[in-house]
Amino acid sequence: MLHGTTGTAERASIDVREEDVTHRRFPDDHEERLGAILDMANRERKSVTLLLLDENWRISPDIRDSWVDKIPGSEPPDCTLIRNFSHFSLTPNGLAMEGLWYHEGWMQRAWRITEEGKKFGWPAAAFSLQYAKQKGASLYSILGQTRSCGDEKSTYRRIKILEELYAGDSTIVELSGKLGIPRSVVRRHLRRLEQTGLVSVESAADDNRRNVYERNPENAGSFRPVSSLPRLTERVYVYFVHGGKGSCHEVARAIGYSHVGRVSVVLSGLERQKVLFSHWKGKEKSRVEIAGEGRCFLSEYVNVLRNAMEEGAELSRLSDLHHEMRRSGTLWEHASHGLRLYDAPASVY
């Protein structure tokens, strides 16, 4: 039986059976470690949630109580958001462990810090809050949501886009090919990075340029309905089986369907299923380059975290920073400042 205490006297002690504990392994690969840390650091609220965990089991109301106690004047997230942070981000990445607590006929989830969370997570969270305060911008404005733009590794992908551009100017098509993600996803990431001043996009696309879909000859002929559009999926599939090809608008006209947006959803879905493949016709004239702020972000933040994941001198430095911030009380001052940046309107980096 693993024990813990709640943050208030009114609540009972939390006892979690070992068989009710979920403890995911923190990655061994350095790049996967960086991805796990970015998954935590993309929101200041997640960093604070991790820093509020300790070796005692805590349910979300307890974590919220600690939030109010440590960071007076800030607006703590509701318990649902704390549970989401802990369950969907901190636990899967091995920074926290999750337990099921059965009490008075009810089951609640509880969390506590892992050894890897103390070793890697706490220092990275403290450094991230300090960095956000120094730059006057929330890391969320740069890294965005953990899962966005149809990309389950959204935060890490943005870093890889910046690093590709650091190596040299590129195009959306080239970035898509190198990173293995759809061009539409690259565009959305670049749009956000451009808004924060980390990249510059010179768009001069050919008016006749279009994405053309064709049937994948390697596909055996099976497909799954896309979204809630089974009949439209079948119509589109039959069109390609009979030798059809073309852009989204061309396919919509060929099958006599007026809602081009829905056709686009089906085409993208069938491409993800590898039923179709697409290629561009027309010249790619848009160029993307990294801005000075983007170079600084990579060198001053990303590379520091990456080096820390290798367990060398950089991790020791961040650990010392974390301990000193806790000792002096500045940790929660930085947390308060970072939370204000997160809650403020999106600003240029």
N, C-alpha and C positions, 0 to 999 in steps of 0.2 A: 504494500500500500504506500503510495506517495502522498505526502501531506503538504498542505499549504494553508495560509491564513488569508482571510478577506481583509479588505481595507477598512472596514467599519466594525464596531463592536457588535452591532445588531446582527451581523451575518455569521453563519456557522463556519467552522473550520472546513476547508475543502480537502476531501480525501479522494484521491483518484487511484483506481486499481491499475496495476501495470499493464494488464491486458486491454485497458481502455485508453492507452496512450498512443498517439501518432507521432513518431519521431522520424522525419525524413533526413536523409543524409545530405550534408552540405557538400557541394561538388568538389572533386579533387582537381579537375582541370581548371587552370588559371582563368581562361576566358569564360568558362561557365560560372566561375566564382564572381567575376566582374558582372556578368549578366544578372546573377542573383542579387548582388548588392545594388545595382541600378534599379532592379525591381522594387527594392525597398526605398531607395533614396529619391525616386522620382516625385514623391510627395512629402513635404515636410511633416505632415500629420502622421505618415507611416514611420518616419524616422523617430518622431517623438514617442509613438506607441511602442516601438522597440526599446527605446531608452527607459521607458517606464516599467518594462518587465524586469523581473529578478528571478531568484531561484524558488520563490513561492508560487503556487498556483494562483492565478488571478482570473476571475470572470470579468466580463466587460464593464459592469457597473463599478467594480473595484478599480479597474484601469482608469475609468473616467473620474473617479474620486481622486486618484493620485494626480491626474492631469490638473484638476481644479486646485489641489493643494500645492503642487510644484510650480504651476504657471498661473498664478492669480491674474485675473483681468483678461485672460484669453477665453475664447469661446470654444469649449471642448466639443468634439464630434459626438453625435449620439451613439448609443451602445451598438446599434446595428452597423454603423460604419466601422467602429473599432473591431467588431467581430469579423467584418469583411476583410479588413486589413490583415488581421491575425490569421484567419482561416485560409484566405486565398493568396496571400503573398508571403507573410513571414514563416508560416509553417511549411508550405511546399518547398521553400528555398532553404530549409534547415536552420533558420535563424531562431525559430521558436518551436517548442513542442506543444501539442494540443492534447488535452485529456477530457474525457467525459465524466462529469460529476453528477451522481444521482443523489438527489436530496429531496425528501418529503414528497416523493412521487413524481418529481420533475427531473428532467435531464438538462444540464447546462454544459456548454463548452467552456473550458478554462485553458489558460496558457501560461507558460513559463519560459524563461530564456534557456537556450542550449549553450553548450560550451563553445560551439562555433559562433553563436550569436554574440557571446561575450568577447571572443577573440577577434572576430572580423566585423561583426555587425555594429557593435557599440562604437568602435573607433571610426568606422566609415560614416555612421550616422552623425556623430559629433563633428567630424570634418565637413560633412555636407551642409550642416546647419551653419557652421562658421563661414563656409564658402558663400552660401546664399546671402548671408549678412554682409560680407565684404563686397559682393557684387551688386547688392541691392536688388536682386531678382530671385524669384522662386525657381528652383530647379524644375518645377513642373512646367514652367514656360518654355523650357528647352527640351526636356525629356518626354513630356506629354504623358498620356495614359499608358499603363502597363500593357494593355491589349487594345490597340486602336488601329484604324486604317486597315482592318482585316488582317492584322499582323500580331500574332501572339507574343512576339519578342520585340514589341514596338520600341521600347526604350533602348535596347541594345542595337537595334537596326539603325536608329538615328546616329548612334556613335559610329557605326561602321560606315554610314554614308559620309559623315564628316571625315573619317580617316581615309576613305577612298579619294575624297576631294583634296585632302592634305597632300596626297601623293601627286596630284595634278588635276587640272580642269577636266571636266567630263560632260557627258550628256545624260539625259534621263534614260535613254535606251541602254547606254553603256553601263550605267549604275545598276539598272535592272538586271542585265546579264551577269555582271560580276557578283551581285548579292543574291541572285536567284529569287527575287520577289517581283510581283507584277509592277508594271510601269505606273499604274494608277496609284499604287501604294507609295512608290518613290515620289511621285508628284505631291501627294498629300504631306509626306514628311518634309519635303523641300519647302513647301508653302509655309509650314510652321517654322522651320529653321530660318527662312528668309524673314519672317515677321519679327524674329528675335535678333536679327542682324548677324547671324552666324554664317550665312551663305549669301551669295548673289546669283540670281538667275536671270540671264538675258534670254528672253523668249522671242523667237522669230520663226515660229513654226510655219511650214508651208501650208497654205490654205487647203491644198488638195491632199494633205497627209491624212491617212486614216488607218485604223487598225482592222486588218482583214482576217476573218476566221475561216478555217478549213477543217475538215474531218481528219482526225489523227489516224493514219493507216495502221498503227500498231494497236489500236483499241479493238477488243474482241467483239464489240457490239453491244455491251451492256451500259446502262446509264441509270442514274437515280433522279427522281423528280427534284427540281431545284426550288428551294423555298416552298411556298404554298401555291406553286404554279405547275402542277403535273401535266395538264393538258397543253399548255404553251410549251413546256419542255419537250413533250412528244412531238409537237408540230415542228419545232426547231430541229429536233434530232432527225426527223424524217426528211426534212429539207436537205440536210447535209448528207444523209445516207444516199440520196439520189444525186449526189454530185454537186450540190449547191455550195457556194462560198461567197464571202463578201463582208462588208462592214456591218455594224449594228443596224444602221438605217437601211442598208440594202437588203438585209435579211428580213427586217420588219416589212418592207414593201413587198418582198417576194412571197411571204406567207400571208399577206393581207392583214397585218396586225397593226393597229394604230398607236398602241402604247409602247413607244420606243424604249422608255426606261425599263419596262418589264422585260423586254427582249434583251436588253443589256445585262440585266441580272441573270437571266437564263444562260446567256453566252458565257459570262464570267464563271458561273457555276459549272457548266459543262467543261470549260477549260481547266478548272481546278480538278475535275474528275478525270482529266486527260482524254476526254472524248474528242475534244477539239484542240487545236493549237492556233495561235495567232501570230501575225507578223505585220510590220508596218510598211505601207506603201507611201512614197513621198520622201522628201529629204528632211532629215533632222537638223535643224539650224540652231536650236536652243543650246546654250552653253551654261554650265554651272561651275562656280568657283567658290572656294572657301574664303571667308572674310577674315580680317585680322582677329576679330573677336572669337571666331571659330577656332583659329589656331591657339589662341590663349586658353580657351576652354579645354581643348585637348591636352595641352601641356600642364596647365595649372590644376586641373581637376581629374580628368579621365586617366591620364598617365600616372598620377599619384595613386589613384585607387588600383589601377592595374598592377603597379609595382608592389603595392601593399598585399595584394592577393598572392604574391610569390613568397610571402612570409620572411622578407628580408628587413633591411634597415627602415624602409618606409612604413612597414606595419608597426615597428617599434615606435617610430616617431608619432604615428597617429594614435597608438595606444597611450603614449605619454600625454598627448594633447587631450585625449578623452579623460584620463585620470585627473589632470590638472583642472580641466573645466568642471568636473564634478567636485573636486576639492574646494575650488574657489567659488563655486556657485554660479559661474558664468555660463554653464551648460544650459540652464533653464532661461537665462537672459537671451542667449542665442536662439533657443527654441521659441521663445516668445516673439522675437524679431522675425524668425523664419516663418512662423505661422501668420504674422501680419502680412508678409510678402505673398504668401500663398493665397490669402483671402482677398488681397488687393486685385484690381483689374490687371490683366496681362500687360506687362511692360516690356520695352525693348531691352535686351540683355546689355 
